[in-house]
Amino acid sequence: MRKINLAAGQTLTDGMLNRGGALPADVIASAAQIIETVRAGGDEAVRDYERRFDRVELETFRVPSEVLDRACDPDRVDPAFLASCEKAAAQIRDFHERELQQSWFMTRPDGTILGQMVKPLESVAIYVPGGRAQYPSTVLMNAIPAKVAGVDRIVMVTPPQRDGGALSPYTLCAAKVAGVDEIYTVGGAQAIAAVAYGTESIPRVSKVTGPGNAYVAAAKKLVSGDVGIDMVAGPSEVCVLADDTADARLVAIDLMAQAEHDPMAACYLVTTSEPLADEILANVERYVAQSPRREITEASLDNRGIVVVCPDMDTAIASVNAIAPEHLEVQTAEGMGALGKIRNAGAIFVGTWSSEPLGDYLAGPNHTLPTGGTAKFSSPLSVEQFVKKSSVIDYSYEGLQADCDDVVVLAEAEGLWSHARSAEMRRVVAASQRGEDVPADAGVAGRIAGAPDAPVPAGPTWVTIPEGE
């Protein structure tokens, strides 16, 4: 891990972090080509890409419903796994149920009704990686908030395995527990294209969520706007904020827990104690030698690992905010005291016993989080990602009278003639329906609405409609 020593008053900069930033142009170009090919070629194009990338021959993509129905049978998965999966699902569901928002309405004194209507999306696709490891936890974290939101159709796409296209029994079981409706054995950018635009056998969806490799991330970015996406997620990352009260053994293993995900995973240690940093690095070296995922872990720590040694806690917290990590562990004497100063982090784990893997699997808050510094403006996946909101506006006659003149002023300031008349004519029509005289200031609206003698106010933006038109 690379070490950075900050002096008093010095600020951690993006240049010091040396982040990769945007997706590589060649990856975006490749994903774009895959998307266009799938849009044009449908199922056959998807089969071709699965043949090339996943090395499987697939006649059909959908996992039969009877396979999903039996996914949690004792002959398919260990009962201990099922029990843990169900416990995780219950705690994730309990957390996300607290995020539910209700439609609401308010009434002004003049009788005008305003509000917001909240409705679930009709369909979503969750992408579940299946390359270096299996991720049943990703199934739970993406499908359960969608289910809580009330989404009608939850589709899962995940790469087929190379032994004939089978899927991990643990992934299948998690899908059953989480309430997934359909599963398709398709991976990569071709999966994103298929669910975004539809093929002969894969109906399109309204939104795509879930993590994936760079090609999946690029594809999500490219289809965004045609369908919704949760975020463009990069490699996973963790930051540990530690003072000299932290246990070097626990910090070391927590850094490794993130590093073993991917050679591109980023690991940051921000500390006010250089002796602690040295002890942590020594423990990391010792533990890595014992890891069955040593090669991946070492690659991550060597290429993307950074230790930031700070002169004081204020500098350390400022450094954390500059990093804006996906996961932040706060292992300091006053963890909750530091919490209020932290502005940028996807998920925050406070205290010695709050291991980041607890959040990955069981705690309840979602583990689909903003990466690469995007925690400065993004939030974790939530129920809100699976609903949409519609404004509701129901004006009373009195409300129209109160607001019409201001609408006309603002519309004419923008040069939008019909906008002004749309509001203004309603006063004329309302007066007529109520048996009242046309308002004296009805102007052009009065003439259009059938009151040819209505006076027209002077002004360069008013247009007089000729008689008979």
C-alpha positions as a Markdown table, in Angstrom:
| # | Residue | x | y | z |
|---|---|---|---|---|
| 1 | Met | 0.0 | 0.0 | 0.0 |
| 2 | Arg | 1.2 | 3.5 | -0.9 |
| 3 | Lys | 1.7 | 5.9 | 2.0 |
| 4 | Ile | 0.9 | 9.6 | 2.0 |
| 5 | Asn | 2.0 | 11.8 | 5.0 |
| 6 | Leu | 0.0 | 15.0 | 5.2 |
| 7 | Ala | 1.4 | 18.0 | 7.0 |
| 8 | Ala | -0.6 | 20.3 | 9.3 |
| 9 | Gly | -3.0 | 22.3 | 7.1 |
| 10 | Gln | -2.4 | 20.1 | 4.0 |
| 11 | Thr | -5.4 | 18.8 | 2.1 |
| 12 | Leu | -5.8 | 15.4 | 0.4 |
| 13 | Thr | -6.4 | 16.0 | -3.3 |
| 14 | Asp | -7.8 | 13.9 | -6.1 |
| 15 | Gly | -4.3 | 13.9 | -7.7 |
| 16 | Met | -2.9 | 12.2 | -4.7 |
| 17 | Leu | -5.6 | 9.5 | -4.9 |
| 18 | Asn | -4.8 | 8.9 | -8.5 |
| 19 | Arg | -8.3 | 7.5 | -9.2 |
| 20 | Gly | -9.1 | 6.1 | -12.6 |
| 21 | Gly | -12.1 | 8.3 | -13.1 |
| 22 | Ala | -14.4 | 7.7 | -16.1 |
| 23 | Leu | -14.8 | 4.4 | -17.8 |
| 24 | Pro | -12.2 | 3.8 | -20.5 |
| 25 | Ala | -13.2 | 4.9 | -24.0 |
| 26 | Asp | -12.5 | 1.4 | -25.5 |
| 27 | Val | -14.8 | -0.2 | -22.9 |
| 28 | Ile | -17.6 | 2.3 | -23.7 |
| 29 | Ala | -17.1 | 1.7 | -27.4 |
| 30 | Ser | -17.2 | -2.1 | -27.0 |
| 31 | Ala | -20.4 | -1.9 | -24.9 |
| 32 | Ala | -22.0 | 0.4 | -27.4 |
| 33 | Gln | -21.4 | -2.1 | -30.2 |
| 34 | Ile | -22.8 | -4.9 | -28.1 |
| 35 | Ile | -25.9 | -2.9 | -27.3 |
| 36 | Glu | -26.6 | -2.0 | -31.0 |
| 37 | Thr | -26.0 | -5.6 | -32.1 |
| 38 | Val | -28.4 | -6.9 | -29.5 |
| 39 | Arg | -31.0 | -4.3 | -30.4 |
| 40 | Ala | -30.8 | -5.3 | -34.0 |
| 41 | Gly | -30.3 | -9.1 | -33.6 |
| 42 | Gly | -32.3 | -9.9 | -30.5 |
| 43 | Asp | -32.0 | -13.5 | -29.1 |
| 44 | Glu | -29.6 | -14.7 | -31.8 |
| 45 | Ala | -27.2 | -11.8 | -31.0 |
| 46 | Val | -27.4 | -12.6 | -27.3 |
| 47 | Arg | -26.6 | -16.3 | -28.0 |
| 48 | Asp | -23.6 | -15.3 | -30.1 |
| 49 | Tyr | -22.2 | -13.1 | -27.3 |
| 50 | Glu | -22.8 | -15.8 | -24.7 |
| 51 | Arg | -21.0 | -18.3 | -26.9 |
| 52 | Arg | -18.1 | -15.9 | -27.3 |
| 53 | Phe | -17.8 | -14.5 | -23.7 |
| 54 | Asp | -19.2 | -17.2 | -21.4 |
| 55 | Arg | -18.5 | -20.1 | -23.7 |
| 56 | Val | -21.9 | -21.7 | -23.4 |
| 57 | Glu | -24.5 | -22.8 | -26.0 |
| 58 | Leu | -27.9 | -21.6 | -24.9 |
| 59 | Glu | -31.1 | -22.6 | -26.7 |
| 60 | Thr | -33.2 | -20.7 | -24.1 |
| 61 | Phe | -32.3 | -18.1 | -21.6 |
| 62 | Arg | -35.0 | -18.3 | -19.0 |
| 63 | Val | -34.6 | -20.6 | -16.0 |
| 64 | Pro | -37.8 | -22.8 | -15.8 |
| 65 | Ser | -40.2 | -21.7 | -13.1 |
| 66 | Glu | -40.1 | -25.2 | -11.6 |
| 67 | Val | -36.4 | -24.8 | -11.0 |
| 68 | Leu | -36.9 | -21.5 | -9.2 |
| 69 | Asp | -39.8 | -23.1 | -7.2 |
| 70 | Arg | -37.5 | -25.8 | -5.9 |
| 71 | Ala | -34.4 | -23.7 | -5.5 |
| 72 | Cys | -34.4 | -23.8 | -1.7 |
| 73 | Asp | -35.2 | -27.6 | -1.3 |
| 74 | Pro | -32.8 | -29.4 | 1.1 |
| 75 | Asp | -31.4 | -31.4 | -1.8 |
| 76 | Arg | -30.4 | -28.2 | -3.5 |
| 77 | Val | -28.8 | -26.1 | -0.7 |
| 78 | Asp | -27.6 | -26.6 | 2.8 |
| 79 | Pro | -30.3 | -25.8 | 5.3 |
| 80 | Ala | -27.8 | -23.7 | 7.2 |
| 81 | Phe | -27.4 | -21.5 | 4.2 |
| 82 | Leu | -31.2 | -21.2 | 3.8 |
| 83 | Ala | -31.6 | -20.2 | 7.4 |
| 84 | Ser | -28.9 | -17.5 | 7.1 |
| 85 | Cys | -30.4 | -16.3 | 3.8 |
| 86 | Glu | -33.9 | -16.0 | 5.3 |
| 87 | Lys | -32.5 | -14.1 | 8.4 |
| 88 | Ala | -30.6 | -11.7 | 6.1 |
| 89 | Ala | -33.7 | -11.2 | 4.0 |
| 90 | Ala | -35.9 | -10.5 | 7.0 |
| 91 | Gln | -33.5 | -7.8 | 8.3 |
| 92 | Ile | -33.0 | -6.2 | 4.9 |
| 93 | Arg | -36.8 | -6.2 | 4.4 |
| 94 | Asp | -37.4 | -4.6 | 7.9 |
| 95 | Phe | -34.9 | -1.8 | 7.1 |
| 96 | His | -36.3 | -1.0 | 3.7 |
| 97 | Glu | -39.9 | -1.1 | 4.8 |
| 98 | Arg | -39.1 | 2.0 | 6.9 |
| 99 | Glu | -38.2 | 3.8 | 3.7 |
| 100 | Leu | -41.7 | 3.5 | 2.2 |
| 101 | Gln | -43.3 | 6.8 | 1.2 |
| 102 | Gln | -47.0 | 7.4 | 1.0 |
| 103 | Ser | -48.8 | 9.6 | -1.5 |
| 104 | Trp | -49.8 | 12.8 | 0.1 |
| 105 | Phe | -52.2 | 15.7 | -0.6 |
| 106 | Met | -52.7 | 19.2 | 0.8 |
| 107 | Thr | -55.6 | 21.7 | 0.3 |
| 108 | Arg | -55.1 | 25.5 | 0.1 |
| 109 | Pro | -57.7 | 27.7 | 1.8 |
| 110 | Asp | -59.1 | 28.5 | -1.7 |
| 111 | Gly | -59.9 | 24.8 | -2.2 |
| 112 | Thr | -57.0 | 24.0 | -4.6 |
| 113 | Ile | -55.7 | 20.5 | -4.1 |
| 114 | Leu | -52.0 | 19.8 | -4.6 |
| 115 | Gly | -50.1 | 16.6 | -3.9 |
| 116 | Gln | -47.7 | 13.8 | -4.9 |
| 117 | Met | -48.7 | 10.3 | -6.0 |
| 118 | Val | -46.2 | 7.6 | -5.3 |
| 119 | Lys | -46.4 | 4.4 | -7.5 |
| 120 | Pro | -44.0 | 1.5 | -7.9 |
| 121 | Leu | -42.3 | 0.8 | -11.2 |
| 122 | Glu | -44.0 | -1.9 | -13.3 |
| 123 | Ser | -40.8 | -3.9 | -14.0 |
| 124 | Val | -37.1 | -3.9 | -13.0 |
| 125 | Ala | -34.1 | -6.1 | -13.8 |
| 126 | Ile | -31.4 | -6.8 | -11.3 |
| 127 | Tyr | -28.0 | -7.7 | -12.5 |
| 128 | Val | -26.1 | -10.2 | -10.4 |
| 129 | Pro | -22.5 | -10.9 | -11.2 |
| 130 | Gly | -21.2 | -14.4 | -11.6 |
| 131 | Gly | -17.6 | -14.2 | -12.7 |
| 132 | Arg | -15.0 | -14.4 | -9.9 |
| 133 | Ala | -17.5 | -15.3 | -7.2 |
| 134 | Gln | -21.2 | -15.9 | -6.6 |
| 135 | Tyr | -23.2 | -13.2 | -5.0 |
| 136 | Pro | -26.5 | -14.3 | -3.4 |
| 137 | Ser | -26.2 | -11.3 | -1.2 |
| 138 | Thr | -26.5 | -9.1 | -4.3 |
| 139 | Val | -29.8 | -10.8 | -5.2 |
| 140 | Leu | -31.2 | -10.0 | -1.7 |
| 141 | Met | -30.0 | -6.4 | -1.7 |
| 142 | Asn | -31.5 | -5.6 | -5.1 |
| 143 | Ala | -34.7 | -7.6 | -5.2 |
| 144 | Ile | -36.0 | -7.0 | -1.7 |
| 145 | Pro | -36.3 | -3.2 | -1.9 |
| 146 | Ala | -38.0 | -3.6 | -5.2 |
| 147 | Lys | -40.4 | -6.1 | -3.7 |
| 148 | Val | -41.0 | -3.8 | -0.7 |
| 149 | Ala | -41.7 | -1.0 | -3.2 |
| 150 | Gly | -44.4 | -3.1 | -4.9 |
| 151 | Val | -42.7 | -3.6 | -8.3 |
| 152 | Asp | -44.9 | -6.0 | -10.4 |
| 153 | Arg | -42.2 | -7.9 | -12.2 |
| 154 | Ile | -38.7 | -8.5 | -10.9 |
| 155 | Val | -36.3 | -10.0 | -13.4 |
| 156 | Met | -32.8 | -11.3 | -12.6 |
| 157 | Val | -30.1 | -11.6 | -15.2 |
| 158 | Thr | -26.8 | -13.3 | -14.3 |
| 159 | Pro | -24.1 | -15.0 | -16.3 |
| 160 | Pro | -24.4 | -18.7 | -17.0 |
| 161 | Gln | -21.6 | -20.9 | -15.7 |
| 162 | Arg | -19.4 | -22.6 | -18.2 |
| 163 | Asp | -20.4 | -26.1 | -17.1 |
| 164 | Gly | -23.4 | -26.2 | -19.4 |
| 165 | Gly | -24.9 | -22.9 | -18.3 |
| 166 | Ala | -26.0 | -23.9 | -14.8 |
| 167 | Leu | -26.4 | -21.3 | -12.1 |
| 168 | Ser | -25.1 | -21.4 | -8.5 |
| 169 | Pro | -27.7 | -23.1 | -6.3 |
| 170 | Tyr | -27.0 | -20.3 | -3.7 |
| 171 | Thr | -27.9 | -17.6 | -6.2 |
| 172 | Leu | -31.0 | -19.5 | -7.2 |
| 173 | Cys | -32.1 | -19.9 | -3.6 |
| 174 | Ala | -31.5 | -16.3 | -2.8 |
| 175 | Ala | -33.7 | -15.4 | -5.8 |
| 176 | Lys | -36.5 | -17.6 | -4.4 |
| 177 | Val | -36.2 | -16.1 | -0.9 |
| 178 | Ala | -36.2 | -12.5 | -2.3 |
| 179 | Gly | -39.2 | -12.9 | -4.5 |
| 180 | Val | -37.6 | -12.8 | -8.0 |
| 181 | Asp | -40.2 | -13.5 | -10.7 |
| 182 | Glu | -38.0 | -14.4 | -13.7 |
| 183 | Ile | -34.4 | -15.4 | -14.2 |
| 184 | Tyr | -32.4 | -15.3 | -17.4 |
| 185 | Thr | -28.9 | -16.8 | -17.8 |
| 186 | Val | -27.4 | -13.9 | -19.6 |
| 187 | Gly | -24.4 | -11.8 | -18.5 |
| 188 | Gly | -22.3 | -8.8 | -19.5 |
| 189 | Ala | -23.3 | -5.8 | -21.6 |
| 190 | Gln | -25.5 | -8.1 | -23.7 |
| 191 | Ala | -27.7 | -8.7 | -20.7 |
| 192 | Ile | -28.1 | -5.0 | -20.0 |
| 193 | Ala | -29.1 | -4.5 | -23.7 |
| 194 | Ala | -31.6 | -7.3 | -23.6 |
| 195 | Val | -33.5 | -6.1 | -20.6 |
| 196 | Ala | -33.2 | -2.4 | -21.7 |
| 197 | Tyr | -34.6 | -2.9 | -25.2 |
| 198 | Gly | -36.2 | -6.4 | -25.1 |
| 199 | Thr | -35.6 | -9.4 | -27.4 |
| 200 | Glu | -37.9 | -12.1 | -28.7 |
| 201 | Ser | -37.8 | -14.0 | -25.4 |
| 202 | Ile | -36.7 | -11.3 | -22.9 |
| 203 | Pro | -39.2 | -8.6 | -22.3 |
| 204 | Arg | -37.9 | -5.1 | -21.6 |
| 205 | Val | -38.0 | -3.5 | -18.2 |
| 206 | Ser | -38.4 | 0.0 | -16.8 |
| 207 | Lys | -35.2 | 0.1 | -14.8 |
| 208 | Val | -31.9 | -1.8 | -14.3 |
| 209 | Thr | -30.0 | -2.1 | -11.0 |
| 210 | Gly | -27.1 | -4.0 | -9.7 |
| 211 | Pro | -23.3 | -4.1 | -9.9 |
| 212 | Gly | -21.1 | -5.6 | -12.6 |
| 213 | Asn | -17.8 | -5.4 | -14.4 |
| 214 | Ala | -16.7 | -2.4 | -16.5 |
| 215 | Tyr | -18.6 | -3.5 | -19.5 |
| 216 | Val | -21.8 | -3.8 | -17.5 |
| 217 | Ala | -21.2 | -0.4 | -16.0 |
| 218 | Ala | -20.6 | 1.1 | -19.4 |
| 219 | Ala | -23.7 | -0.6 | -20.8 |
| 220 | Lys | -25.8 | 0.8 | -18.0 |
| 221 | Lys | -24.5 | 4.3 | -18.6 |
| 222 | Leu | -25.3 | 4.0 | -22.3 |
| 223 | Val | -28.9 | 2.8 | -21.9 |
| 224 | Ser | -29.6 | 5.3 | -19.2 |
| 225 | Gly | -32.4 | 7.5 | -20.4 |
| 226 | Asp | -34.0 | 4.8 | -22.4 |
| 227 | Val | -34.5 | 2.9 | -19.1 |
| 228 | Gly | -33.7 | 4.0 | -15.6 |
| 229 | Ile | -30.6 | 2.8 | -13.8 |
| 230 | Asp | -29.5 | 2.9 | -10.2 |
| 231 | Met | -26.0 | 4.2 | -10.6 |
| 232 | Val | -22.8 | 3.5 | -12.6 |
| 233 | Ala | -20.8 | 1.5 | -10.1 |
| 234 | Gly | -17.1 | 1.0 | -10.3 |
| 235 | Pro | -14.8 | -1.4 | -8.3 |
| 236 | Ser | -15.6 | -1.8 | -4.6 |
| 237 | Glu | -13.8 | 0.2 | -2.0 |
| 238 | Val | -13.3 | 0.7 | 1.7 |
| 239 | Cys | -11.8 | 3.4 | 3.9 |
| 240 | Val | -10.9 | 2.8 | 7.5 |
| 241 | Leu | -10.6 | 5.9 | 9.7 |
| 242 | Ala | -8.5 | 4.9 | 12.7 |
| 243 | Asp | -6.8 | 6.5 | 15.7 |
| 244 | Asp | -4.3 | 4.8 | 18.1 |
| 245 | Thr | -7.2 | 3.1 | 19.9 |
| 246 | Ala | -8.0 | 0.9 | 16.9 |
| 247 | Asp | -7.0 | -2.8 | 16.8 |
| 248 | Ala | -4.4 | -3.2 | 14.1 |
| 249 | Arg | -5.5 | -6.9 | 13.5 |
| 250 | Leu | -9.1 | -5.9 | 12.8 |
| 251 | Val | -8.2 | -3.0 | 10.5 |
| 252 | Ala | -5.8 | -5.3 | 8.6 |
| 253 | Ile | -8.4 | -8.0 | 8.0 |
| 254 | Asp | -11.1 | -5.4 | 7.0 |
| 255 | Leu | -8.8 | -3.9 | 4.4 |
| 256 | Met | -8.2 | -7.4 | 3.0 |
| 257 | Ala | -12.0 | -8.2 | 3.1 |
| 258 | Gln | -12.5 | -5.5 | 0.5 |
| 259 | Ala | -9.3 | -6.2 | -1.5 |
| 260 | Glu | -10.2 | -9.8 | -2.1 |
| 261 | His | -13.3 | -8.7 | -4.2 |
| 262 | Asp | -11.4 | -7.6 | -7.2 |
| 263 | Pro | -7.8 | -6.6 | -8.3 |
| 264 | Met | -9.3 | -3.2 | -9.0 |
| 265 | Ala | -10.9 | -2.8 | -5.5 |
| 266 | Ala | -9.6 | 0.3 | -3.6 |
| 267 | Cys | -8.6 | 0.2 | 0.0 |
| 268 | Tyr | -7.8 | 3.3 | 2.1 |
| 269 | Leu | -6.5 | 3.7 | 5.6 |
| 270 | Val | -6.7 | 7.2 | 7.1 |
| 271 | Thr | -5.1 | 7.4 | 10.5 |
| 272 | Thr | -3.6 | 9.9 | 13.0 |
| 273 | Ser | -1.0 | 7.3 | 14.1 |
| 274 | Glu | 1.9 | 6.3 | 11.9 |
| 275 | Pro | 3.0 | 3.5 | 14.4 |
| 276 | Leu | -0.6 | 2.1 | 14.0 |
| 277 | Ala | -0.3 | 2.3 | 10.2 |
| 278 | Asp | 3.0 | 0.4 | 10.2 |
| 279 | Glu | 1.5 | -2.3 | 12.5 |
| 280 | Ile | -1.5 | -2.7 | 10.3 |
| 281 | Leu | 0.7 | -3.1 | 7.2 |
| 282 | Ala | 2.7 | -5.8 | 8.9 |
| 283 | Asn | -0.5 | -7.6 | 9.8 |
| 284 | Val | -1.7 | -7.3 | 6.2 |
| 285 | Glu | 1.5 | -8.9 | 4.9 |
| 286 | Arg | 1.1 | -11.8 | 7.4 |
| 287 | Tyr | -2.6 | -12.4 | 6.7 |
| 288 | Val | -2.3 | -12.2 | 2.9 |
| 289 | Ala | 0.1 | -15.1 | 2.9 |
| 290 | Gln | -2.7 | -17.3 | 4.3 |
| 291 | Ser | -5.5 | -16.2 | 2.0 |
| 292 | Pro | -6.8 | -18.5 | -0.7 |
| 293 | Arg | -7.5 | -15.4 | -2.7 |
| 294 | Arg | -3.9 | -14.1 | -2.2 |
| 295 | Glu | -3.3 | -13.1 | -5.8 |
| 296 | Ile | -6.4 | -10.9 | -6.1 |
| 297 | Thr | -5.9 | -9.4 | -2.6 |
| 298 | Glu | -2.3 | -8.5 | -3.3 |
| 299 | Ala | -3.0 | -7.0 | -6.6 |
| 300 | Ser | -5.7 | -4.7 | -5.1 |
| 301 | Leu | -3.6 | -3.6 | -2.1 |
| 302 | Asp | -0.4 | -3.1 | -4.2 |
| 303 | Asn | -2.2 | -1.1 | -7.0 |
| 304 | Arg | -5.1 | 0.6 | -5.3 |
| 305 | Gly | -4.1 | 0.6 | -1.6 |
| 306 | Ile | -3.3 | 4.0 | 0.1 |
| 307 | Val | -2.4 | 4.9 | 3.7 |
| 308 | Val | -3.0 | 8.5 | 4.6 |
| 309 | Val | -1.2 | 9.6 | 7.8 |
| 310 | Cys | -2.7 | 12.8 | 9.2 |
| 311 | Pro | -1.4 | 15.2 | 11.9 |
| 312 | Asp | -4.8 | 15.4 | 13.7 |
| 313 | Met | -8.4 | 14.1 | 13.5 |
| 314 | Asp | -9.8 | 17.1 | 11.7 |
| 315 | Thr | -7.3 | 16.6 | 8.8 |
| 316 | Ala | -8.2 | 12.9 | 8.9 |
| 317 | Ile | -11.9 | 13.5 | 8.6 |
| 318 | Ala | -11.3 | 16.0 | 5.8 |
| 319 | Ser | -9.3 | 13.3 | 4.0 |
| 320 | Val | -12.2 | 10.9 | 4.4 |
| 321 | Asn | -14.6 | 13.4 | 2.9 |
| 322 | Ala | -12.2 | 13.9 | 0.0 |
| 323 | Ile | -12.1 | 10.2 | -0.6 |
| 324 | Ala | -15.9 | 9.9 | -0.3 |
| 325 | Pro | -15.7 | 6.1 | 0.0 |
| 326 | Glu | -18.2 | 3.5 | -0.7 |
| 327 | His | -17.7 | 1.9 | 2.7 |
| 328 | Leu | -16.3 | 3.8 | 5.7 |
| 329 | Glu | -15.3 | 2.2 | 8.9 |
| 330 | Val | -14.8 | 4.5 | 11.9 |
| 331 | Gln | -12.5 | 2.9 | 14.4 |
| 332 | Thr | -11.7 | 5.7 | 16.7 |
| 333 | Ala | -12.2 | 6.5 | 20.4 |
| 334 | Glu | -15.2 | 8.8 | 19.7 |
| 335 | Gly | -16.8 | 7.2 | 16.7 |
| 336 | Met | -20.2 | 8.6 | 17.0 |
| 337 | Gly | -18.7 | 12.0 | 17.8 |
| 338 | Ala | -16.9 | 11.9 | 14.4 |
| 339 | Leu | -20.1 | 10.9 | 12.6 |
| 340 | Gly | -21.5 | 14.4 | 12.4 |
| 341 | Lys | -18.4 | 15.7 | 10.6 |
| 342 | Ile | -18.5 | 13.0 | 7.9 |
| 343 | Arg | -20.3 | 14.4 | 4.8 |
| 344 | Asn | -19.3 | 11.9 | 2.1 |
| 345 | Ala | -19.7 | 8.1 | 2.4 |
| 346 | Gly | -22.0 | 5.4 | 1.1 |
| 347 | Ala | -22.3 | 3.4 | 4.2 |
| 348 | Ile | -20.7 | 4.2 | 7.6 |
| 349 | Phe | -19.7 | 1.5 | 10.1 |
| 350 | Val | -19.1 | 2.9 | 13.6 |
| 351 | Gly | -17.1 | 1.1 | 16.3 |
| 352 | Thr | -14.9 | -1.9 | 16.7 |
| 353 | Trp | -17.6 | -4.5 | 16.3 |
| 354 | Ser | -19.2 | -3.0 | 13.1 |
| 355 | Ser | -17.4 | -5.1 | 10.5 |
| 356 | Glu | -18.1 | -4.0 | 6.9 |
| 357 | Pro | -19.1 | -7.6 | 5.9 |
| 358 | Leu | -22.0 | -7.4 | 8.4 |
| 359 | Gly | -23.3 | -4.7 | 6.1 |
| 360 | Asp | -22.6 | -6.7 | 3.0 |
| 361 | Tyr | -24.7 | -9.6 | 4.2 |
| 362 | Leu | -27.0 | -9.1 | 7.2 |
| 363 | Ala | -27.3 | -5.8 | 8.9 |
| 364 | Gly | -30.2 | -4.5 | 6.8 |
| 365 | Pro | -29.1 | -1.3 | 5.0 |
| 366 | Asn | -28.4 | -1.8 | 1.3 |
| 367 | His | -24.9 | -2.8 | 0.2 |
| 368 | Thr | -25.4 | -1.4 | -3.4 |
| 369 | Leu | -23.5 | 1.8 | -2.8 |
| 370 | Pro | -21.9 | 4.7 | -4.7 |
| 371 | Thr | -18.3 | 4.2 | -5.6 |
| 372 | Gly | -15.3 | 6.1 | -7.0 |
| 373 | Gly | -16.1 | 9.3 | -5.0 |
| 374 | Thr | -19.7 | 9.5 | -6.2 |
| 375 | Ala | -20.8 | 9.4 | -2.6 |
| 376 | Lys | -20.3 | 13.1 | -2.8 |
| 377 | Phe | -23.7 | 13.3 | -4.6 |
| 378 | Ser | -25.2 | 9.8 | -4.6 |
| 379 | Ser | -27.0 | 7.6 | -2.1 |
| 380 | Pro | -27.3 | 3.8 | -1.4 |
| 381 | Leu | -29.9 | 1.8 | -3.3 |
| 382 | Ser | -33.3 | 2.2 | -1.6 |
| 383 | Val | -37.0 | 1.7 | -2.0 |
| 384 | Glu | -37.1 | 5.2 | -3.5 |
| 385 | Gln | -35.2 | 3.8 | -6.6 |
| 386 | Phe | -38.1 | 1.5 | -7.3 |
| 387 | Val | -40.9 | 4.0 | -7.3 |
| 388 | Lys | -41.8 | 7.0 | -9.3 |
| 389 | Lys | -43.7 | 10.1 | -8.3 |
| 390 | Ser | -46.3 | 12.1 | -10.0 |
| 391 | Ser | -47.4 | 15.6 | -9.1 |
| 392 | Val | -51.1 | 16.1 | -8.6 |
| 393 | Ile | -52.6 | 19.6 | -9.3 |
| 394 | Asp | -56.4 | 20.3 | -8.9 |
| 395 | Tyr | -57.2 | 24.0 | -9.0 |
| 396 | Ser | -60.4 | 25.5 | -7.7 |
| 397 | Tyr | -62.1 | 28.5 | -9.4 |
| 398 | Glu | -60.8 | 30.7 | -6.5 |
| 399 | Gly | -57.3 | 29.4 | -6.9 |
| 400 | Leu | -57.4 | 30.1 | -10.6 |
| 401 | Gln | -58.5 | 33.6 | -9.9 |
| 402 | Ala | -55.7 | 34.1 | -7.4 |
| 403 | Asp | -52.8 | 32.8 | -9.6 |
| 404 | Cys | -53.9 | 33.5 | -13.2 |
| 405 | Asp | -52.5 | 37.1 | -13.4 |
| 406 | Asp | -49.0 | 35.9 | -12.2 |
| 407 | Val | -49.0 | 33.0 | -14.7 |
| 408 | Val | -49.7 | 35.5 | -17.5 |
| 409 | Val | -46.9 | 37.8 | -16.4 |
| 410 | Leu | -44.4 | 35.0 | -16.2 |
| 411 | Ala | -45.5 | 33.3 | -19.4 |
| 412 | Glu | -45.3 | 36.6 | -21.4 |
| 413 | Ala | -41.9 | 37.2 | -19.9 |
| 414 | Glu | -40.8 | 34.0 | -21.6 |
| 415 | Gly | -42.5 | 34.9 | -24.8 |
| 416 | Leu | -44.9 | 32.0 | -24.6 |
| 417 | Trp | -48.2 | 33.4 | -25.9 |
| 418 | Ser | -50.3 | 30.3 | -25.7 |
| 419 | His | -49.2 | 29.6 | -22.1 |
| 420 | Ala | -50.6 | 32.9 | -21.1 |
| 421 | Arg | -53.8 | 32.4 | -22.9 |
| 422 | Ser | -54.2 | 28.9 | -21.5 |
| 423 | Ala | -54.5 | 30.2 | -18.0 |
| 424 | Glu | -56.3 | 33.4 | -18.9 |
| 425 | Met | -59.0 | 31.8 | -21.0 |
| 426 | Arg | -60.0 | 29.7 | -18.1 |
| 427 | Arg | -61.2 | 32.8 | -16.3 |
| 428 | Val | -63.4 | 33.6 | -19.2 |
| 429 | Val | -64.8 | 30.1 | -19.5 |
| 430 | Ala | -65.4 | 29.9 | -15.7 |
| 431 | Ala | -67.2 | 33.3 | -15.7 |
| 432 | Ser | -69.4 | 32.1 | -18.6 |
| 433 | Gln | -70.3 | 28.9 | -16.8 |
| 434 | Arg | -71.1 | 30.7 | -13.6 |
| 435 | Gly | -73.3 | 33.3 | -15.4 |
| 436 | Glu | -70.9 | 36.1 | -14.6 |
| 437 | Asp | -69.7 | 38.9 | -16.9 |
| 438 | Val | -66.4 | 38.4 | -18.8 |
| 439 | Pro | -63.6 | 39.9 | -16.7 |
| 440 | Ala | -62.8 | 43.4 | -17.8 |
| 441 | Asp | -59.1 | 42.5 | -18.3 |
| 442 | Ala | -59.9 | 39.3 | -20.3 |
| 443 | Gly | -58.0 | 40.8 | -23.3 |
| 444 | Val | -57.1 | 38.4 | -26.1 |
| 445 | Ala | -58.5 | 35.5 | -24.1 |
| 446 | Gly | -61.9 | 37.0 | -24.0 |
| 447 | Arg | -61.9 | 37.5 | -27.8 |
| 448 | Ile | -60.8 | 33.9 | -28.4 |
| 449 | Ala | -63.3 | 32.6 | -26.0 |
| 450 | Gly | -66.2 | 34.3 | -27.8 |
| 451 | Ala | -66.4 | 37.8 | -26.1 |
| 452 | Pro | -65.4 | 40.0 | -29.1 |
| 453 | Asp | -65.9 | 43.2 | -27.2 |
| 454 | Ala | -63.5 | 42.4 | -24.4 |
| 455 | Pro | -60.8 | 45.1 | -24.1 |
| 456 | Val | -57.3 | 44.3 | -25.1 |
| 457 | Pro | -54.6 | 45.7 | -22.8 |
| 458 | Ala | -51.8 | 47.6 | -24.5 |
| 459 | Gly | -48.4 | 46.1 | -24.6 |
| 460 | Pro | -45.8 | 44.8 | -27.1 |
| 461 | Thr | -46.4 | 41.1 | -26.3 |
| 462 | Trp | -50.2 | 41.2 | -26.8 |
| 463 | Val | -51.6 | 40.2 | -30.1 |
| 464 | Thr | -55.0 | 41.2 | -31.3 |
| 465 | Ile | -57.0 | 38.4 | -33.0 |
| 466 | Pro | -58.7 | 39.8 | -36.1 |
| 467 | Glu | -62.5 | 39.7 | -36.1 |
| 468 | Gly | -63.9 | 36.5 | -37.5 |
| 469 | Glu | -60.9 | 34.3 | -36.7 |
